[in-house]
Amino acid sequence: MSRKLSLRWWGAMGLCVALSAMAQERPADFKSLVPLSLSGEGPWYRLELPLGVQLRASQADLRDVRVFNGAGELQAYALARQQAQSTEQRNLSAVKWFPLYNSAQAGDSPPSVRVQSNANGTLVQVQPSTQLEAGEEVLRGWLLDASAIKAPLQQLVLDWVSEHDGFQRFSIEASDDLQHWQPWGDGQVARLSFADERIEQHEVALPGQTARYLRLLWQSPQAAPTLTAAQLQSSTTSSQPSPLAWSQPLAGSVAKPGEYSWQLPMGLNVERVRIELKQANSLAPARLYGRRESSLPWQPLGNGLLYRLTQNGQDVQHNELQLPGQTVQQLKLVVDERGGGLGAEAPNLEFAVRGVQLVFLARGDGPFTLALGNSAVSAANLPLSTLIPDYSPQRLKDLGQARVDGASQLAPVATKDPVAPASAGPDWKKIGLWAVLLLGVLALAGMAFSLLRKPEAKP
């Protein structure tokens, strides 16, 4: 094929791609339409997708979810599965410090001390284990009492006085019993003067572990300064489980005594289930199984003890089972009947999946609509970092809010084919686009046929 024909071929293909891109999706291409209400500051809005809305999607990974504005134009959006959230709290605590003396002849060996503490381990007095005569004692370092801090230690903050400016280098050791010491590396603080500038470094990083006591030993004997303040920064981390979206109660069926099954609306990554215990004083050791379809074998998902007991006039129950989050569409509960079972009828079951957030960039005028239900479309969501250039978890929390209006009354499109237009008349715009596309392909084929039949020029 000649170079000219190749160029014409790629040009025609580019035209085909451009024409295809013009035939964009429209609200009428989807089974369900959900009106959205907006509040807060845009242009980005965050929507918590209720499970009832998610179940209207035709694809389990929600690739057929779209957002349209009032003119029926697609909006750029991102999907985010909500993860477990952890928060860290840091505290700065002042601690007591005690001098550690050694004899001048002892060199770099750690001082031997005698310690007096109260019942909770707080240091009251620290003295050399042997009596040092006047003039023999040398300040070797400092002992810090961190017994009141129960959290991991992240940073040491010191203040001191010294005859000369410069660097203060020391080793750091940790202990819980003042007998066995674990090295925590070296530390360095500094106080420097240059011309009219003054530079001070007071902080030293710690390994993030717990310890009741810290021992600071200066690397050069007789170089330990006099401390005027000692503080320890600790951190506590609290973890919140990932938000879950719970379903409405789902009726089940009885396969045989002690064996119940449920059919989910679609394949879902189920994280947890809740079994209805109708009768008081129910006790049921149970195993839960799942599978994606009837032709596959059951796979064990979890087990536990389900109970609803009356104690001291109060109803105490445990009716939830944790699942590994794999995709299932059928669930089966097998109950050990020796505990009395759960009755002749299948109990209702509620299932939970990890929450999903949809973030979209509002363009054009409202009202804005969420569309779901089209098995023929491909994923169109962007990464959050692309949708929001300066994205951060805190930035996500500050976005405007979008809410579903009447989630239980989704507006269906009056069409049997989810990808067909709802209107009865022909779509002349789409017909015209396809006609131009077809003419372009025919013209390209004619040019190719003509060039292939033309004899090559003789040299």
TIVO-27351 format. One record per residue (C-alpha): residue in three letters; x negated, y negated, z negated; residue number from 1. Coordinates in Angstrom, 2 decimals, padded with zeros to 5 digits. Layout:
REM residues N
['ala' [X Y Z] NUM]
...
This chain:
REM residues 459
['met' [000.00 000.00 000.00] 1]
['ser' [-001.41 -003.39 000.99] 2]
['arg' [-002.22 -006.13 -001.48] 3]
['lys' [000.59 -008.31 -000.05] 4]
['leu' [003.14 -005.55 -000.56] 5]
['ser' [001.87 -004.97 -004.11] 6]
['leu' [002.30 -008.63 -004.97] 7]
['arg' [005.83 -008.67 -003.54] 8]
['trp' [006.65 -005.52 -005.49] 9]
['trp' [005.58 -006.96 -008.82] 10]
['gly' [007.34 -010.24 -008.04] 11]
['ala' [010.59 -008.40 -007.38] 12]
['met' [010.19 -006.36 -010.55] 13]
['gly' [009.66 -009.57 -012.54] 14]
['leu' [012.90 -010.92 -011.06] 15]
['cys' [014.69 -007.72 -012.08] 16]
['val' [013.42 -008.01 -015.67] 17]
['ala' [014.44 -011.66 -015.85] 18]
['leu' [017.92 -010.94 -014.53] 19]
['ser' [018.34 -008.04 -016.96] 20]
['ala' [017.31 -010.24 -019.89] 21]
['met' [020.01 -012.75 -018.93] 22]
['ala' [022.70 -010.13 -019.52] 23]
['gln' [022.61 -010.60 -023.32] 24]
['glu' [024.71 -008.83 -025.90] 25]
['arg' [027.95 -010.47 -026.94] 26]
['pro' [030.24 -010.09 -029.97] 27]
['ala' [032.69 -008.08 -027.85] 28]
['asp' [030.04 -005.37 -027.42] 29]
['phe' [030.40 -004.30 -031.08] 30]
['lys' [033.08 -002.36 -032.90] 31]
['ser' [033.25 -004.52 -036.05] 32]
['leu' [032.91 -008.24 -036.59] 33]
['val' [032.49 -009.75 -040.07] 34]
['pro' [032.82 -013.51 -040.69] 35]
['leu' [030.08 -015.05 -042.83] 36]
['ser' [030.21 -018.02 -045.19] 37]
['leu' [027.04 -020.05 -045.82] 38]
['ser' [025.91 -022.01 -048.85] 39]
['gly' [022.69 -023.67 -049.89] 40]
['glu' [019.98 -025.16 -047.75] 41]
['gly' [019.11 -023.63 -044.36] 42]
['pro' [018.10 -023.07 -041.68] 43]
['trp' [017.31 -019.58 -043.02] 44]
['tyr' [020.03 -017.68 -044.87] 45]
['arg' [019.82 -014.45 -046.85] 46]
['leu' [022.65 -011.91 -046.85] 47]
['glu' [022.96 -008.93 -049.22] 48]
['leu' [024.55 -006.28 -047.03] 49]
['pro' [027.36 -004.50 -048.94] 50]
['leu' [027.36 -000.74 -048.46] 51]
['gly' [030.86 -000.91 -047.01] 52]
['val' [029.50 -003.14 -044.26] 53]
['gln' [026.44 -000.97 -043.66] 54]
['leu' [028.67 002.06 -043.09] 55]
['arg' [030.31 000.27 -040.13] 56]
['ala' [027.00 000.48 -038.24] 57]
['ser' [026.68 003.18 -035.58] 58]
['gln' [023.04 003.88 -036.40] 59]
['ala' [021.68 004.78 -039.84] 60]
['asp' [018.66 002.46 -039.57] 61]
['leu' [020.98 -000.52 -038.87] 62]
['arg' [019.36 -001.24 -035.52] 63]
['asp' [022.78 -002.21 -034.15] 64]
['val' [023.32 -005.07 -036.62] 65]
['arg' [023.48 -008.53 -035.04] 66]
['val' [024.36 -012.12 -036.03] 67]
['phe' [026.16 -014.51 -033.63] 68]
['asn' [026.95 -018.21 -033.90] 69]
['gly' [030.24 -019.88 -032.93] 70]
['ala' [029.23 -019.94 -029.25] 71]
['gly' [028.50 -016.20 -029.23] 72]
['glu' [024.72 -016.71 -029.14] 73]
['leu' [022.41 -014.19 -030.81] 74]
['gln' [020.53 -015.34 -033.90] 75]
['ala' [016.99 -014.29 -034.79] 76]
['tyr' [017.03 -012.07 -037.88] 77]
['ala' [015.01 -009.70 -040.06] 78]
['leu' [015.97 -006.72 -042.23] 79]
['ala' [014.32 -006.04 -045.58] 80]
['arg' [014.79 -002.94 -047.73] 81]
['gln' [014.68 -004.15 -051.31] 82]
['gln' [011.82 -002.70 -053.35] 83]
['ala' [011.28 -002.36 -057.07] 84]
['gln' [010.27 -005.71 -058.55] 85]
['ser' [007.53 -006.20 -061.11] 86]
['thr' [006.83 -009.35 -063.10] 87]
['glu' [003.66 -010.19 -064.97] 88]
['gln' [003.59 -012.42 -068.04] 89]
['arg' [000.26 -013.77 -069.29] 90]
['asn' [-000.36 -014.98 -072.84] 91]
['leu' [-003.35 -016.86 -074.24] 92]
['ser' [-004.04 -016.05 -077.91] 93]
['ala' [-006.59 -017.56 -080.25] 94]
['val' [-008.55 -014.89 -082.13] 95]
['lys' [-010.86 -014.82 -085.13] 96]
['trp' [-014.59 -014.46 -084.55] 97]
['phe' [-017.31 -013.28 -086.95] 98]
['pro' [-021.08 -013.80 -086.59] 99]
['leu' [-023.30 -010.75 -086.13] 100]
['tyr' [-026.73 -011.14 -087.75] 101]
['asn' [-029.78 -008.97 -087.29] 102]
['ser' [-033.36 -009.10 -088.51] 103]
['ala' [-035.95 -010.78 -086.31] 104]
['gln' [-037.83 -007.46 -086.03] 105]
['ala' [-034.76 -005.56 -084.78] 106]
['gly' [-035.10 -006.92 -081.25] 107]
['asp' [-032.21 -006.04 -078.92] 108]
['ser' [-030.70 -003.29 -081.08] 109]
['pro' [-027.03 -003.86 -082.04] 110]
['pro' [-026.52 -005.26 -085.55] 111]
['ser' [-025.39 -002.85 -088.23] 112]
['val' [-022.47 -004.37 -090.13] 113]
['arg' [-020.15 -003.64 -093.02] 114]
['val' [-016.52 -004.50 -092.26] 115]
['gln' [-013.58 -005.24 -094.52] 116]
['ser' [-010.08 -005.17 -092.99] 117]
['asn' [-006.51 -005.12 -094.25] 118]
['ala' [-003.87 -002.42 -093.71] 119]
['asn' [-002.99 -003.41 -090.13] 120]
['gly' [-006.61 -003.52 -088.99] 121]
['thr' [-007.12 -007.28 -089.07] 122]
['leu' [-010.71 -008.16 -089.98] 123]
['val' [-011.21 -010.04 -093.23] 124]
['gln' [-014.99 -010.03 -093.59] 125]
['val' [-018.01 -008.88 -091.57] 126]
['gln' [-021.46 -008.67 -093.23] 127]
['pro' [-024.80 -007.05 -092.35] 128]
['ser' [-025.00 -003.51 -093.72] 129]
['thr' [-028.41 -004.31 -095.28] 130]
['gln' [-029.31 -007.45 -097.15] 131]
['leu' [-031.38 -009.81 -095.01] 132]
['glu' [-033.75 -012.22 -096.73] 133]
['ala' [-033.61 -015.92 -095.96] 134]
['gly' [-035.41 -016.72 -092.73] 135]
['glu' [-035.18 -013.17 -091.41] 136]
['glu' [-031.62 -013.26 -090.15] 137]
['val' [-031.04 -014.01 -086.50] 138]
['leu' [-027.66 -014.74 -084.92] 139]
['arg' [-027.37 -011.87 -082.43] 140]
['gly' [-023.77 -012.27 -081.26] 141]
['trp' [-020.14 -012.38 -082.30] 142]
['leu' [-017.37 -009.93 -083.17] 143]
['leu' [-013.86 -010.84 -081.99] 144]
['asp' [-010.73 -009.50 -083.67] 145]
['ala' [-008.12 -008.63 -081.03] 146]
['ser' [-006.14 -006.21 -083.21] 147]
['ala' [-002.99 -008.37 -083.04] 148]
['ile' [-002.89 -008.18 -079.20] 149]
['lys' [-001.24 -005.02 -077.90] 150]
['ala' [-001.38 -005.84 -074.18] 151]
['pro' [-004.27 -005.33 -071.71] 152]
['leu' [-006.96 -008.01 -071.99] 153]
['gln' [-007.56 -009.95 -068.77] 154]
['gln' [-009.81 -012.87 -069.67] 155]
['leu' [-012.08 -014.21 -072.41] 156]
['val' [-012.24 -017.98 -073.00] 157]
['leu' [-015.04 -019.36 -075.19] 158]
['asp' [-016.14 -022.75 -076.46] 159]
['trp' [-019.47 -023.33 -078.19] 160]
['val' [-022.10 -025.78 -079.30] 161]
['ser' [-025.79 -025.43 -078.48] 162]
['glu' [-028.90 -027.54 -078.69] 163]
['his' [-029.52 -027.16 -074.96] 164]
['asp' [-027.28 -026.99 -071.93] 165]
['gly' [-027.53 -024.02 -069.63] 166]
['phe' [-026.21 -020.53 -069.06] 167]
['gln' [-025.08 -018.25 -071.88] 168]
['arg' [-025.38 -014.57 -070.89] 169]
['phe' [-024.16 -011.71 -073.04] 170]
['ser' [-022.94 -008.14 -072.89] 171]
['ile' [-019.33 -007.22 -073.73] 172]
['glu' [-018.37 -004.06 -075.61] 173]
['ala' [-014.95 -002.85 -076.79] 174]
['ser' [-013.88 -000.62 -079.64] 175]
['asp' [-010.78 000.51 -081.50] 176]
['asp' [-012.52 001.77 -084.64] 177]
['leu' [-015.72 -000.34 -084.91] 178]
['gln' [-017.71 002.89 -084.67] 179]
['his' [-017.56 003.83 -081.00] 180]
['trp' [-018.23 001.11 -078.46] 181]
['gln' [-017.46 001.14 -074.74] 182]
['pro' [-019.34 -001.21 -072.38] 183]
['trp' [-017.16 -003.71 -070.57] 184]
['gly' [-019.90 -005.28 -068.47] 185]
['asp' [-021.68 -008.62 -068.81] 186]
['gly' [-020.33 -012.11 -069.31] 187]
['gln' [-021.63 -015.56 -068.58] 188]
['val' [-020.49 -019.03 -069.57] 189]
['ala' [-022.27 -022.26 -068.73] 190]
['arg' [-022.52 -025.94 -069.54] 191]
['leu' [-024.62 -027.95 -067.10] 192]
['ser' [-025.36 -031.63 -066.54] 193]
['phe' [-026.64 -033.12 -063.29] 194]
['ala' [-026.94 -036.87 -062.82] 195]
['asp' [-023.50 -038.13 -063.91] 196]
['glu' [-021.77 -034.83 -063.25] 197]
['arg' [-020.96 -032.22 -065.91] 198]
['ile' [-020.01 -028.65 -065.06] 199]
['glu' [-018.55 -026.23 -067.60] 200]
['gln' [-017.52 -022.60 -067.24] 201]
['his' [-015.62 -021.16 -070.19] 202]
['glu' [-013.82 -018.12 -068.72] 203]
['val' [-015.05 -014.54 -068.40] 204]
['ala' [-013.03 -011.83 -066.63] 205]
['leu' [-012.20 -008.66 -068.57] 206]
['pro' [-011.28 -005.24 -067.08] 207]
['gly' [-007.58 -005.35 -068.00] 208]
['gln' [-007.69 -002.69 -070.73] 209]
['thr' [-006.57 -002.70 -074.34] 210]
['ala' [-008.99 -002.90 -077.27] 211]
['arg' [-008.76 -003.88 -080.93] 212]
['tyr' [-012.22 -005.42 -081.16] 213]
['leu' [-014.76 -006.99 -078.82] 214]
['arg' [-018.49 -007.33 -079.48] 215]
['leu' [-020.46 -010.04 -077.67] 216]
['leu' [-024.25 -009.55 -077.83] 217]
['trp' [-026.48 -012.21 -076.32] 218]
['gln' [-029.15 -010.84 -074.00] 219]
['ser' [-031.97 -012.92 -075.47] 220]
['pro' [-032.45 -012.71 -079.25] 221]
['gln' [-032.12 -016.02 -081.06] 222]
['ala' [-030.19 -017.42 -078.05] 223]
['ala' [-026.63 -016.93 -079.30] 224]
['pro' [-024.86 -020.28 -079.61] 225]
['thr' [-022.39 -021.22 -082.31] 226]
['leu' [-018.83 -020.51 -081.24] 227]
['thr' [-016.18 -023.13 -081.92] 228]
['ala' [-013.22 -021.34 -080.29] 229]
['ala' [-012.41 -017.91 -078.87] 230]
['gln' [-009.27 -017.02 -076.94] 231]
['leu' [-008.13 -013.88 -075.16] 232]
['gln' [-005.69 -013.84 -072.27] 233]
['ser' [-003.50 -010.73 -072.08] 234]
['ser' [-000.84 -009.66 -069.62] 235]
['thr' [002.32 -007.60 -069.81] 236]
['thr' [003.99 -006.19 -066.71] 237]
['ser' [007.67 -005.34 -066.59] 238]
['ser' [009.18 -003.40 -063.69] 239]
['gln' [012.75 -003.67 -062.51] 240]
['pro' [014.13 -000.82 -060.40] 241]
['ser' [015.02 -001.55 -056.81] 242]
['pro' [018.59 -002.88 -056.42] 243]
['leu' [021.05 -000.22 -055.26] 244]
['ala' [024.24 -000.53 -053.23] 245]
['trp' [026.95 001.83 -054.53] 246]
['ser' [029.73 003.38 -052.48] 247]
['gln' [033.40 003.72 -053.30] 248]
['pro' [034.44 007.07 -054.88] 249]
['leu' [034.27 009.88 -052.32] 250]
['ala' [036.62 012.89 -052.55] 251]
['gly' [035.08 016.34 -052.33] 252]
['ser' [036.09 019.93 -051.77] 253]
['val' [035.69 023.19 -053.68] 254]
['ala' [033.80 025.98 -051.91] 255]
['lys' [034.12 028.38 -054.86] 256]
['pro' [034.35 028.03 -058.66] 257]
['gly' [031.51 025.85 -059.87] 258]
['glu' [030.48 024.72 -056.36] 259]
['tyr' [031.58 021.37 -054.93] 260]
['ser' [030.65 019.60 -051.68] 261]
['trp' [031.03 016.14 -050.16] 262]
['gln' [030.72 014.79 -046.62] 263]
['leu' [029.08 011.35 -046.32] 264]
['pro' [030.18 008.92 -043.59] 265]
['met' [026.77 009.16 -041.88] 266]
['gly' [023.20 010.25 -042.54] 267]
['leu' [021.93 008.07 -045.42] 268]
['asn' [018.81 007.83 -047.56] 269]
['val' [020.61 008.49 -050.84] 270]
['glu' [018.73 007.38 -053.97] 271]
['arg' [021.25 008.30 -056.69] 272]
['val' [024.66 009.92 -057.16] 273]
['arg' [027.29 009.46 -059.85] 274]
['ile' [029.69 012.33 -060.64] 275]
['glu' [033.11 011.57 -062.11] 276]
['leu' [033.65 013.43 -065.38] 277]
['lys' [037.40 013.28 -065.92] 278]
['gln' [037.68 015.32 -069.11] 279]
['ala' [036.13 014.45 -072.45] 280]
['asn' [033.66 016.91 -073.97] 281]
['ser' [032.49 018.13 -070.58] 282]
['leu' [029.04 019.73 -070.42] 283]
['ala' [027.61 020.91 -067.10] 284]
['pro' [024.03 021.89 -066.22] 285]
['ala' [023.97 021.22 -062.47] 286]
['arg' [021.82 021.39 -059.35] 287]
['leu' [022.31 019.12 -056.35] 288]
['tyr' [021.57 020.13 -052.75] 289]
['gly' [021.69 018.22 -049.50] 290]
['arg' [021.35 018.58 -045.73] 291]
['arg' [021.73 016.47 -042.61] 292]
['glu' [024.18 018.72 -040.77] 293]
['ser' [026.07 021.98 -041.20] 294]
['ser' [023.68 024.03 -039.04] 295]
['leu' [020.74 023.35 -041.39] 296]
['pro' [020.05 025.16 -044.70] 297]
['trp' [020.69 023.42 -048.00] 298]
['gln' [017.66 021.74 -049.57] 299]
['pro' [017.34 021.18 -053.37] 300]
['leu' [017.41 017.48 -054.26] 301]
['gly' [017.49 017.45 -058.04] 302]
['asn' [018.99 018.86 -061.20] 303]
['gly' [020.11 017.67 -064.60] 304]
['leu' [022.60 017.93 -067.41] 305]
['leu' [025.91 016.14 -066.87] 306]
['tyr' [027.97 015.48 -069.95] 307]
['arg' [030.77 013.40 -071.42] 308]
['leu' [030.98 013.76 -075.19] 309]
['thr' [032.93 012.06 -077.95] 310]
['gln' [030.73 011.18 -080.92] 311]
['asn' [031.82 009.05 -083.89] 312]
['gly' [034.85 007.93 -081.93] 313]
['gln' [032.79 006.74 -078.96] 314]
['asp' [032.58 008.15 -075.45] 315]
['val' [028.98 008.99 -074.49] 316]
['gln' [028.24 010.23 -071.00] 317]
['his' [025.46 010.93 -068.56] 318]
['asn' [026.83 011.41 -065.06] 319]
['glu' [024.05 010.30 -062.71] 320]
['leu' [021.38 012.28 -060.86] 321]
['gln' [018.24 010.80 -059.29] 322]
['leu' [017.48 011.81 -055.69] 323]
['pro' [014.24 011.58 -053.68] 324]
['gly' [015.77 009.22 -051.10] 325]
['gln' [015.66 011.55 -048.09] 326]
['thr' [018.31 011.40 -045.35] 327]
['val' [021.40 013.55 -046.03] 328]
['gln' [024.96 013.62 -044.78] 329]
['gln' [026.28 016.53 -046.86] 330]
['leu' [025.90 017.08 -050.60] 331]
['lys' [026.59 020.18 -052.68] 332]
['leu' [026.72 020.40 -056.49] 333]
['val' [026.33 023.80 -058.14] 334]
['val' [027.41 023.82 -061.80] 335]
['asp' [026.55 026.40 -064.43] 336]
['glu' [030.01 027.52 -065.54] 337]
['arg' [028.76 028.59 -068.97] 338]
['gly' [029.03 024.94 -070.02] 339]
['gly' [032.74 024.90 -069.22] 340]
['gly' [032.41 023.56 -065.67] 341]
['leu' [034.01 020.45 -064.21] 342]
['gly' [037.49 021.79 -063.53] 343]
['ala' [039.28 023.43 -060.63] 344]
['glu' [039.33 020.27 -058.49] 345]
['ala' [036.27 018.66 -057.02] 346]
['pro' [035.28 015.48 -058.90] 347]
['asn' [034.85 012.21 -057.07] 348]
['leu' [031.29 011.25 -056.18] 349]
['glu' [029.69 007.84 -055.72] 350]
['phe' [026.37 007.55 -053.92] 351]
['ala' [023.84 004.74 -053.86] 352]
['val' [021.31 003.65 -051.27] 353]
['arg' [018.59 001.07 -051.56] 354]
['gly' [019.87 -002.45 -051.05] 355]
['val' [019.28 -004.17 -047.72] 356]
['gln' [018.87 -007.88 -047.12] 357]
['leu' [019.46 -009.52 -043.76] 358]
['val' [017.75 -012.87 -043.23] 359]
['phe' [018.66 -014.92 -040.15] 360]
['leu' [017.72 -018.27 -038.67] 361]
['ala' [020.90 -020.28 -038.13] 362]
['arg' [020.85 -021.85 -034.65] 363]
['gly' [023.75 -023.76 -033.15] 364]
['asp' [027.13 -024.33 -034.73] 365]
['gly' [029.20 -021.94 -036.80] 366]
['pro' [031.17 -020.06 -037.71] 367]
['phe' [028.57 -017.29 -037.92] 368]
['thr' [029.57 -013.66 -037.51] 369]
['leu' [027.94 -010.36 -038.42] 370]
['ala' [028.43 -007.69 -035.73] 371]
['leu' [028.01 -003.92 -036.20] 372]
['gly' [028.77 -000.74 -034.33] 373]
['asn' [027.09 -000.16 -030.98] 374]
['ser' [025.24 003.10 -030.46] 375]
['ala' [023.70 001.93 -027.16] 376]
['val' [021.61 -001.03 -028.34] 377]
['ser' [017.99 -001.05 -029.48] 378]
['ala' [016.49 -002.66 -032.57] 379]
['ala' [016.19 -006.45 -032.30] 380]
['asn' [015.05 -007.44 -035.80] 381]
['leu' [011.81 -009.36 -036.38] 382]
['pro' [009.30 -008.99 -039.24] 383]
['leu' [009.98 -011.41 -042.07] 384]
['ser' [006.55 -012.99 -041.63] 385]
['thr' [007.48 -013.79 -038.01] 386]
['leu' [010.97 -015.07 -038.76] 387]
['ile' [009.70 -017.27 -041.62] 388]
['pro' [006.18 -018.56 -040.80] 389]
['asp' [005.35 -019.46 -044.43] 390]
['tyr' [007.03 -016.35 -045.85] 391]
['ser' [006.45 -015.32 -049.46] 392]
['pro' [008.59 -013.38 -051.97] 393]
['gln' [009.32 -016.62 -053.81] 394]
['arg' [010.22 -018.32 -050.54] 395]
['leu' [012.75 -015.55 -049.91] 396]
['lys' [014.48 -016.22 -053.22] 397]
['asp' [014.90 -019.92 -052.42] 398]
['leu' [016.69 -019.41 -049.08] 399]
['gly' [020.30 -020.36 -048.50] 400]
['gln' [022.95 -017.72 -049.21] 401]
['ala' [025.22 -015.98 -046.73] 402]
['arg' [028.20 -013.93 -047.91] 403]
['val' [030.63 -011.59 -046.25] 404]
['asp' [034.18 -012.93 -046.07] 405]
['gly' [036.62 -010.13 -046.82] 406]
['ala' [034.21 -007.19 -046.60] 407]
['ser' [037.09 -004.75 -046.95] 408]
['gln' [038.92 -006.24 -043.96] 409]
['leu' [036.44 -006.00 -041.12] 410]
['ala' [037.77 -007.28 -037.80] 411]
['pro' [037.68 -004.46 -035.21] 412]
['val' [037.28 -005.26 -031.53] 413]
['ala' [040.20 -003.98 -029.44] 414]
['thr' [038.25 -001.61 -027.20] 415]
['lys' [037.64 002.10 -027.08] 416]
['asp' [034.16 001.65 -025.62] 417]
['pro' [031.91 -000.29 -028.04] 418]
['val' [029.74 -001.54 -025.22] 419]
['ala' [032.59 -002.64 -022.95] 420]
['pro' [034.00 -006.20 -023.01] 421]
['ala' [037.21 -006.64 -024.91] 422]
['ser' [038.87 -008.71 -022.17] 423]
['ala' [040.96 -006.94 -019.56] 424]
['gly' [039.75 -009.04 -016.62] 425]
['pro' [036.46 -008.54 -014.77] 426]
['asp' [033.28 -010.18 -016.09] 427]
['trp' [032.33 -012.15 -012.96] 428]
['lys' [029.12 -013.45 -014.51] 429]
['lys' [027.78 -009.98 -015.20] 430]
['ile' [029.03 -008.71 -011.80] 431]
['gly' [027.22 -011.57 -010.07] 432]
['leu' [023.99 -010.86 -011.93] 433]
['trp' [024.08 -007.20 -011.00] 434]
['ala' [024.89 -008.06 -007.37] 435]
['val' [021.84 -010.34 -007.15] 436]
['leu' [019.76 -007.63 -008.78] 437]
['leu' [020.96 -005.02 -006.28] 438]
['leu' [020.32 -007.33 -003.30] 439]
['gly' [016.80 -007.96 -004.57] 440]
['val' [016.09 -004.25 -004.80] 441]
['leu' [017.49 -003.65 -001.28] 442]
['ala' [015.41 -006.49 000.15] 443]
['leu' [012.31 -005.10 -001.55] 444]
['ala' [013.02 -001.63 -000.12] 445]
['gly' [013.45 -003.11 003.37] 446]
['met' [010.13 -004.95 003.16] 447]
['ala' [008.35 -001.83 001.96] 448]
['phe' [009.86 000.28 004.77] 449]
['ser' [008.91 -002.33 007.40] 450]
['leu' [005.31 -002.59 006.19] 451]
['leu' [004.86 001.17 006.00] 452]
['arg' [006.08 001.65 009.63] 453]
['lys' [003.87 -001.14 011.04] 454]
['pro' [000.71 000.40 012.58] 455]
['glu' [-002.57 -000.70 011.11] 456]
['ala' [-004.54 -003.22 013.13] 457]
['lys' [-007.51 -001.72 015.00] 458]
['pro' [-010.89 -003.16 014.05] 459]
